[in-house]
Amino acid sequence: METTGVGRARGRTTATLAVATVAVAALLGGCGDDGGDDGGGGKAAAESGGSAKKGSAEKADPTRLPGVGDRLHAKIPARSEQVVAVHGEGADSADATVELYTKEGGRWSRDKSWPAHNGKRGWTPRHHEGDKRSPVGVFGLSDAGGVLPDPGAKLPYTHTAAFTPPSYWAKSTRHDFDRVIAIDYNRVEGTSPLDPTRPEGQSRGGSIWLHMDHGSGTSGCVSLSRSGMEYLLRTLDPERHPVVVMGDKASLAK
């Protein structure tokens, strides 16, 4: 799309004609890459193995997320105990790093890290439809889905072939939406990622997801490896109120 638990999830596995129609509209409106200019986004580096390294890049204060300044830190809900942090390399870069942080006793610790991509033209605090940039900000992570069956997700999961990208998109994008997690930017929480409803209006864009990587920039989503997506799906827990904090490094640090 815009290239943005086990119990409840089971109720979403039936692919109806209505869902398929919505899916096509959403896909054409947004997230995937149709094979055009990648805007300078290079191939992701090899995925980091095991737990992320801790070192000089990490802030001394464990109650704060490294690299995230006061402005965005204040927008992380107090009840959130899981944060997916997306650190873009630059305002006009498609390269990024995704990190998963968990809070215990008021202290944040980094669990995993993966190379990633964001919008092919970089980042913006004022995202609009078709700008090929990812929105900067703090957003909820409440719904998931994909072409492939539920891998054991804790978030509600919609399993349907309606996630399949259009046949005229580049072959490299065939599996982008095998696994997706909707980023709650201009969408209705508690609905399938395929729901095209945009409460702030069509011009503000939408269908911003975390999804599988095809090796270059997206049209606004954040993409990472299949193993990374499956780890997030099995780990992000609605009872821990997960959010994503995303942007280029300079914007995040403000």
Legacy VTK file of the C-alpha trace (Angstrom):
# vtk DataFile Version 3.0
C-alpha trace
ASCII
DATASET POLYDATA
POINTS 254 float
0.000 0.000 0.000
1.221 3.424 0.295
4.868 2.517 -0.660
2.566 2.559 5.775
-4.140 -11.598 18.865
-4.601 -14.717 18.037
-8.160 -14.775 19.406
-9.653 -11.790 17.587
-7.599 -12.438 14.501
-9.387 -15.594 13.510
-12.579 -13.690 12.723
-10.916 -11.939 9.814
-9.739 -14.868 7.738
-12.643 -15.050 5.265
-11.952 -13.159 2.032
-15.233 -11.762 0.740
-15.850 -10.022 -2.559
-16.286 -6.749 -0.687
-12.881 -7.085 0.940
-11.284 -7.879 -2.416
-12.803 -4.760 -3.949
-11.544 -2.640 -1.080
-8.097 -4.219 -1.414
-7.765 -3.316 -5.075
-8.781 0.282 -4.370
-6.305 0.524 -1.515
-3.444 -1.028 -3.463
-3.942 1.264 -6.428
-4.149 4.238 -4.083
-1.029 3.724 -2.239
1.575 1.612 -0.523
3.409 -0.636 -2.922
6.093 0.326 -5.385
4.927 0.025 -8.984
8.498 -0.353 -10.221
9.258 3.297 -10.957
12.327 5.299 -9.963
13.511 4.207 -6.546
14.604 7.726 -5.633
18.056 6.642 -4.563
16.991 3.889 -2.153
19.682 1.234 -2.210
19.542 -2.409 -1.221
19.247 -3.066 2.491
22.311 -4.322 4.296
22.372 -7.816 5.732
19.924 -8.281 8.581
21.412 -8.064 12.038
21.350 -11.368 13.848
20.112 -11.955 17.375
19.656 -9.164 19.841
20.763 -5.708 18.796
24.144 -4.495 19.975
24.201 -2.015 22.794
26.948 0.541 22.930
27.931 4.131 22.520
24.910 4.961 20.328
22.551 4.252 23.214
21.625 7.110 25.528
22.698 6.962 29.139
19.118 7.562 30.283
17.270 4.214 30.006
13.904 5.938 30.434
14.343 7.572 27.010
14.487 6.096 23.517
17.880 6.694 21.877
17.774 9.301 19.131
14.259 10.512 19.962
13.961 14.099 21.186
11.485 15.725 23.541
8.890 16.589 20.875
8.167 13.037 19.744
8.994 11.390 23.057
6.146 13.368 24.614
3.739 11.842 22.059
4.469 8.243 23.088
1.508 7.192 25.254
2.483 6.515 28.863
0.831 3.092 28.648
2.888 2.002 25.620
5.397 -0.714 26.484
6.478 -1.576 22.928
7.908 0.861 20.366
8.989 0.184 16.806
11.518 2.942 16.102
12.217 3.730 12.433
15.395 5.786 12.012
15.675 7.154 8.472
19.183 7.938 7.265
18.212 11.366 5.931
15.322 13.638 5.005
15.620 12.648 1.326
16.939 9.097 1.783
15.041 5.819 1.340
17.347 3.894 3.691
16.406 3.279 7.315
16.835 1.054 10.350
13.949 -0.480 12.284
14.445 -1.217 15.985
12.097 -2.827 18.501
12.144 -1.472 22.050
10.412 -2.915 25.099
9.712 -1.067 28.365
9.977 -2.825 31.699
9.790 -0.913 34.968
9.983 2.389 33.131
13.227 1.462 31.366
13.524 0.919 27.608
15.691 -1.842 26.188
16.401 -2.606 22.536
15.305 -6.075 21.502
15.996 -6.369 17.759
17.215 -4.312 14.806
16.743 -4.693 11.039
17.830 -2.757 7.931
14.808 -1.217 6.224
13.482 1.190 3.607
11.031 4.074 3.734
9.507 6.333 1.081
11.697 6.602 -2.013
11.816 10.397 -1.652
12.466 10.327 2.083
10.388 11.827 4.909
7.930 14.636 5.571
6.005 15.982 8.593
3.139 16.885 6.210
2.527 13.762 4.189
0.065 13.948 1.319
-1.105 11.427 -1.236
1.449 10.664 -3.935
4.430 12.502 -2.444
6.462 9.254 -2.154
7.582 10.284 1.357
6.919 8.598 4.682
5.160 10.580 7.429
7.167 11.656 10.473
5.489 11.049 13.801
4.192 8.672 16.457
1.402 6.328 15.380
-0.400 3.304 16.798
0.031 -0.259 15.570
-3.337 -1.962 15.963
-4.056 -4.224 12.956
-2.239 -6.636 10.662
-2.763 -9.008 7.753
-1.342 -10.361 4.549
-1.453 -12.812 1.675
0.088 -15.514 3.874
-1.778 -17.191 6.754
-1.560 -15.820 10.278
1.921 -16.699 11.637
0.750 -16.447 15.248
0.176 -12.714 15.406
-1.050 -11.107 18.592
-2.534 -8.200 16.639
-5.833 -8.903 14.804
-4.810 -10.449 11.474
-6.694 -10.354 8.156
-5.669 -13.246 5.896
-6.770 -12.768 2.276
-5.350 -12.936 -1.242
-6.814 -9.458 -1.714
-3.486 -8.113 -0.425
-1.792 -9.346 -3.627
-0.248 -6.428 -5.582
-1.606 -5.688 -9.095
-0.061 -7.821 -11.840
1.378 -4.787 -13.633
3.590 -3.854 -10.659
7.259 -4.788 -10.821
8.009 -8.471 -10.214
10.193 -7.512 -7.267
7.096 -6.331 -5.387
5.194 -9.641 -5.680
5.618 -10.474 -2.000
5.567 -7.008 -0.421
2.212 -7.610 1.225
2.650 -11.228 2.278
2.960 -9.741 5.780
1.760 -6.256 6.759
1.126 -4.236 9.906
-1.014 -1.133 9.462
0.446 2.119 10.777
-2.396 4.164 12.260
-1.872 7.184 10.042
-5.169 8.565 8.664
-7.010 5.284 9.149
-9.657 3.751 11.411
-8.086 1.648 14.149
-9.599 -1.775 14.697
-10.243 -2.425 11.006
-8.437 -4.463 8.358
-5.351 -2.760 6.877
-7.321 -2.903 3.602
-10.004 -0.528 4.891
-9.673 2.561 2.621
-11.381 4.961 5.059
-9.289 8.106 5.572
-10.762 10.217 8.408
-8.582 13.259 7.598
-9.438 13.174 3.896
-8.091 11.488 0.789
-5.490 14.174 0.117
-3.666 13.370 3.354
-2.782 9.923 2.001
-3.160 6.628 3.818
-2.526 2.891 3.698
0.860 3.424 5.350
2.140 0.029 6.466
5.067 -1.925 7.760
5.535 -4.619 5.125
8.082 -6.903 3.483
11.063 -5.384 1.704
11.838 -5.609 -2.030
15.262 -3.979 -1.805
14.527 -0.297 -2.462
12.372 2.654 -1.444
8.588 2.521 -1.156
5.795 4.975 -1.897
5.467 5.880 1.793
5.503 2.644 3.790
8.348 1.151 5.816
9.666 -2.209 4.618
11.871 -4.838 6.231
12.711 -8.518 5.884
10.167 -11.329 6.091
11.821 -12.670 9.237
11.663 -9.199 10.770
7.984 -8.833 9.921
7.170 -12.237 11.351
9.077 -11.436 14.538
7.108 -8.208 14.949
3.800 -9.948 14.254
4.489 -12.569 16.915
5.778 -10.011 19.420
3.669 -6.858 19.185
0.899 -7.237 21.741
-2.212 -5.025 21.808
-2.206 -5.322 25.598
1.147 -3.513 25.577
-0.189 -0.739 23.308
2.540 -0.773 20.649
3.344 2.344 18.630
5.772 3.284 15.886
8.044 6.313 16.196
9.286 7.122 12.706
11.225 9.730 10.782
14.629 10.750 9.546
17.284 11.017 12.254
17.273 14.814 12.333
13.479 15.002 12.704
13.453 12.326 15.380
16.069 14.120 17.448
14.151 17.419 17.701
LINES 2 255
3 0 1 2
250 4 5 6 7 8 9 10 11 12 13 14 15 16 17 18 19 20 21 22 23 24 25 26 27 28 29 30 31 32 33 34 35 36 37 38 39 40 41 42 43 44 45 46 47 48 49 50 51 52 53 54 55 56 57 58 59 60 61 62 63 64 65 66 67 68 69 70 71 72 73 74 75 76 77 78 79 80 81 82 83 84 85 86 87 88 89 90 91 92 93 94 95 96 97 98 99 100 101 102 103 104 105 106 107 108 109 110 111 112 113 114 115 116 117 118 119 120 121 122 123 124 125 126 127 128 129 130 131 132 133 134 135 136 137 138 139 140 141 142 143 144 145 146 147 148 149 150 151 152 153 154 155 156 157 158 159 160 161 162 163 164 165 166 167 168 169 170 171 172 173 174 175 176 177 178 179 180 181 182 183 184 185 186 187 188 189 190 191 192 193 194 195 196 197 198 199 200 201 202 203 204 205 206 207 208 209 210 211 212 213 214 215 216 217 218 219 220 221 222 223 224 225 226 227 228 229 230 231 232 233 234 235 236 237 238 239 240 241 242 243 244 245 246 247 248 249 250 251 252 253
